[in-house]
Structures are given as C-alpha cells and as structure tokens.
C-alpha cells in the first residue's frame, strides 16, 4: 500500500470529522481522481443503468448504444477506481455499483444541474420580457 493511501486510511480509521481545514491534501487529490473517473458521459450512463442491478457488458453496450469494446474500456476504468464491482458467472462477467453512495452523489450533482438549468431558463425569460 502506498504512503498516499496510508494517510487517507489513517483519516478513515480515525473517523475524524472532515472539515475543510482538517483534510489532508491527498484526500483532495483522490477526490479529484474519482471526479475525473465520473467526468465521462458514457460512464455516467453506465452507472445510471447499473442503479437497478448488475448487468453484463453486452447488456450495457445495448443500453448505452455503444460498441461492446468501448463499454468494456469504460468499465475497466470504473473497476480500476473501485466504482464498479464484478461477479463472474461462467464466461460472463456481471458489473454492479460498488457503493450505492456513488449513485446518490451522481443524483445530487444532477439535481444541481437541473436547478442551474431552471435558473438559467428563468433569467432568459426575464430578459425577454
């Protein structure tokens, strides 16, 4: 385990209340890495389809409307970052969301987006009148 992750686990194990002044900068670096992982629309679509339960690459490719190889690459990134988990059944690998809080976080960000869009629409409407 790298020193980078050890400092994060130290905070996690201590269950320290996280405030802006008490967080090790490494936590922000790791946070940014997760945000980068989620900054791709295809990956967000994959996660949205996984909210209802595990699916195979082929199922996800059909739902996303992308080639299986492309979806596999995105799943590899999500798996590497610990965002999705896998289960093998015969020759088929099934993917699921590793932690439901990821879905909650995506939902919250989407809510903020919708609020911003509503405000923008209201501003545009006020400008026109």
Sine and cosine of phi, psi and omega as CSV:
sin_phi,cos_phi,sin_psi,cos_psi,sin_omega,cos_omega
0.00,0.00,0.72,-0.69,-0.05,-1.00
-0.97,0.26,0.36,-0.93,0.04,-1.00
-0.88,0.48,-0.54,0.84,0.01,-1.00
-0.85,0.52,-0.74,0.68,-0.01,-1.00
-0.97,0.25,-0.51,0.86,0.01,-1.00
-0.87,0.49,-0.65,0.76,0.00,-1.00
-0.91,0.40,-0.57,0.82,0.03,-1.00
-0.93,0.38,-0.69,0.72,0.00,-1.00
-0.91,0.42,-0.53,0.85,0.06,-1.00
-0.86,0.51,-0.72,0.69,0.04,-1.00
-0.89,0.45,-0.68,0.73,-0.03,-1.00
-0.89,0.46,-0.72,0.70,-0.03,-1.00
-0.91,0.41,-0.55,0.84,0.00,-1.00
-0.98,0.22,-0.24,0.97,-0.04,-1.00
0.79,0.61,0.67,0.75,-0.01,-1.00
-0.94,0.34,0.66,-0.75,0.06,-1.00
-0.92,0.39,0.81,-0.58,-0.09,-1.00
-1.00,-0.01,0.92,-0.39,0.15,-0.99
-0.86,-0.51,0.32,-0.95,-0.06,-1.00
-0.79,0.61,-0.52,0.86,-0.06,-1.00
-1.00,0.06,-0.29,0.96,-0.11,-0.99
-0.97,-0.26,0.07,1.00,-0.09,-1.00
-1.00,-0.06,0.76,-0.65,0.09,-1.00
-0.88,0.48,0.68,-0.73,0.01,-1.00
-0.82,0.57,-0.44,0.90,0.04,-1.00
-0.87,0.49,-0.57,0.82,0.02,-1.00
-0.88,0.47,-0.66,0.75,0.02,-1.00
-0.92,0.40,-0.58,0.81,0.05,-1.00
-0.90,0.43,-0.71,0.70,0.02,-1.00
-0.92,0.40,-0.61,0.79,0.05,-1.00
-0.87,0.50,-0.71,0.71,0.01,-1.00
-0.88,0.47,-0.61,0.79,0.02,-1.00
-0.90,0.43,-0.65,0.76,0.05,-1.00
-0.91,0.41,-0.66,0.75,0.04,-1.00
-0.88,0.48,-0.64,0.77,0.05,-1.00
-0.88,0.47,-0.65,0.76,0.02,-1.00
-0.87,0.49,-0.59,0.80,-0.04,-1.00
-1.00,-0.01,0.06,1.00,-0.09,-1.00
-1.00,0.03,0.31,0.95,0.01,-1.00
-0.90,-0.44,0.78,-0.63,-0.08,-1.00
-0.89,0.45,-0.57,0.82,0.03,-1.00
-0.91,0.42,-0.67,0.74,0.03,-1.00
-0.90,0.43,-0.62,0.79,0.05,-1.00
-0.91,0.42,-0.64,0.77,0.05,-1.00
-0.90,0.44,-0.68,0.74,0.03,-1.00
-0.85,0.53,-0.76,0.66,0.00,-1.00
-0.88,0.48,-0.63,0.78,0.02,-1.00
-0.89,0.46,-0.64,0.77,0.03,-1.00
-0.95,0.31,-0.43,0.90,0.02,-1.00
-0.99,0.14,-0.15,0.99,-0.02,-1.00
-0.87,0.50,-0.46,0.89,-0.04,-1.00
-1.00,-0.06,0.04,1.00,0.04,-1.00
0.71,-0.70,0.10,-0.99,-0.09,-1.00
-0.93,0.37,0.48,-0.88,0.01,-1.00
-0.55,-0.84,0.41,-0.91,0.06,-1.00
-0.99,0.10,0.20,-0.98,0.04,-1.00
-0.86,0.50,-0.69,0.73,-0.03,-1.00
-0.89,0.45,-0.67,0.74,0.05,-1.00
-0.88,0.48,-0.71,0.71,-0.02,-1.00
-0.91,0.42,-0.63,0.78,0.01,-1.00
-0.88,0.48,-0.68,0.73,0.03,-1.00
-0.91,0.41,-0.69,0.72,-0.01,-1.00
-0.91,0.41,-0.65,0.76,-0.04,-1.00
-0.98,0.22,-0.46,0.89,-0.05,-1.00
0.98,0.18,0.61,0.80,-0.01,-1.00
-0.76,-0.65,0.24,-0.97,0.05,-1.00
-0.92,0.38,0.54,-0.84,-0.02,-1.00
-0.86,0.52,-0.63,0.78,-0.01,-1.00
-0.90,0.44,-0.64,0.77,0.01,-1.00
-0.91,0.41,-0.70,0.72,0.02,-1.00
-0.90,0.43,-0.62,0.79,0.04,-1.00
-0.87,0.50,-0.66,0.75,0.02,-1.00
-0.89,0.45,-0.68,0.73,0.01,-1.00
-0.91,0.41,-0.65,0.76,0.03,-1.00
-0.90,0.43,-0.57,0.82,0.03,-1.00
-0.89,0.45,-0.66,0.75,0.03,-1.00
-0.90,0.43,-0.72,0.69,0.00,-1.00
-0.89,0.46,-0.62,0.78,0.01,-1.00
-0.93,0.37,-0.69,0.73,0.00,-1.00
-0.86,0.51,-0.59,0.81,-0.01,-1.00
-1.00,0.06,0.00,1.00,0.05,-1.00
0.98,0.21,0.33,0.94,-0.02,-1.00
-0.99,0.10,-0.56,0.83,0.08,-1.00
-0.87,-0.50,0.41,-0.91,0.06,-1.00
-0.89,-0.45,0.31,-0.95,-0.01,-1.00
-0.82,-0.58,0.42,-0.91,0.11,-0.99
-0.61,-0.79,0.79,-0.62,-0.01,-1.00
-0.99,-0.14,0.74,-0.67,0.06,-1.00
-0.74,-0.67,0.97,-0.24,-0.11,-0.99
0.92,0.39,-0.80,-0.60,0.01,-1.00
-1.00,-0.03,-0.09,1.00,-0.09,-1.00
-0.99,-0.14,0.71,-0.70,0.09,-1.00
-0.97,-0.25,0.78,-0.63,0.03,-1.00
-0.96,-0.27,0.65,-0.76,-0.02,-1.00
-0.94,-0.35,0.57,-0.82,0.06,-1.00
-0.58,-0.82,0.29,-0.96,0.04,-1.00
-0.95,0.30,0.79,-0.62,-0.07,-1.00
-0.94,0.33,-0.55,0.83,-0.03,-1.00
-0.59,-0.81,0.86,-0.51,-0.05,-1.00
-0.87,0.50,-0.30,0.95,0.03,-1.00
-0.91,0.42,-0.42,0.91,0.07,-1.00
-0.88,0.47,-0.71,0.71,0.02,-1.00
-0.90,0.44,-0.67,0.74,0.03,-1.00
-0.88,0.48,-0.66,0.75,0.01,-1.00
-0.90,0.43,-0.69,0.72,0.03,-1.00
-0.89,0.46,-0.65,0.76,0.03,-1.00
-0.89,0.46,-0.66,0.75,0.01,-1.00
-0.90,0.43,-0.68,0.73,0.02,-1.00
-0.90,0.44,-0.63,0.77,0.04,-1.00
-0.90,0.43,-0.62,0.78,0.07,-1.00
-0.88,0.48,-0.68,0.73,0.05,-1.00
-0.88,0.48,-0.68,0.74,0.04,-1.00
-0.85,0.53,-0.75,0.67,-0.01,-1.00
-0.89,0.45,-0.62,0.79,0.06,-1.00
-0.90,0.45,-0.67,0.74,0.03,-1.00
-0.90,0.44,-0.66,0.75,0.02,-1.00
-0.90,0.44,-0.63,0.77,0.04,-1.00
-0.89,0.45,-0.70,0.71,0.02,-1.00
-0.89,0.46,-0.67,0.74,0.01,-1.00
-0.89,0.45,-0.68,0.73,0.02,-1.00
-0.89,0.45,-0.67,0.74,0.02,-1.00
-0.90,0.44,-0.65,0.76,0.04,-1.00
-0.89,0.46,-0.71,0.71,0.01,-1.00
-0.88,0.47,-0.64,0.77,0.01,-1.00
-0.90,0.43,-0.66,0.75,0.01,-1.00
-0.92,0.39,-0.57,0.82,0.01,-1.00
-0.93,0.38,-0.60,0.80,-0.04,-1.00
-0.95,0.31,-0.45,0.89,-0.05,-1.00
-1.00,-0.01,0.00,0.00,0.00,0.00
